[in-house]
Amino acid sequence: MSSAASVWLVLLLAVLLANLPFFNDRLLAVGPRRPGKGVAVRLLELMLCTAVTIGLGRWLEGRNSQTAEQGWQFYAVLACVMLTLAFPGFVWRHLRRSH
């Protein structure tokens, strides 16, 4: 897989995983259904999805080249990016008006 394809794969996965906690009522998308799943549980799932995205990105980077060491700034920016990518799911779940 080329490095450009790896980047697009990680970005697509990040968008999907950022919205996953807000578009379903299951625990980690495969567990039992929890209709009263609150914002705190959804944010914890978002943190886990962020860790999965980091893991896949590091694995693909290791396959294509040497892995670069990352400081806390990288993870702070990634957390902000994941929160930004999760905005459509948050709006759909918590801010839309129910009829």
Secondary structure, 3 states (H helix, E strand, C coil): CCHHHHHHHHHHHHHHHHHHHHHCCEHHHCCCECCCCCHHHHHHHHHHHHHHHHHHHHHHHHHHCCCCCCCHHHHHHHHHHHHHHCHHHHHHHHHCCCC
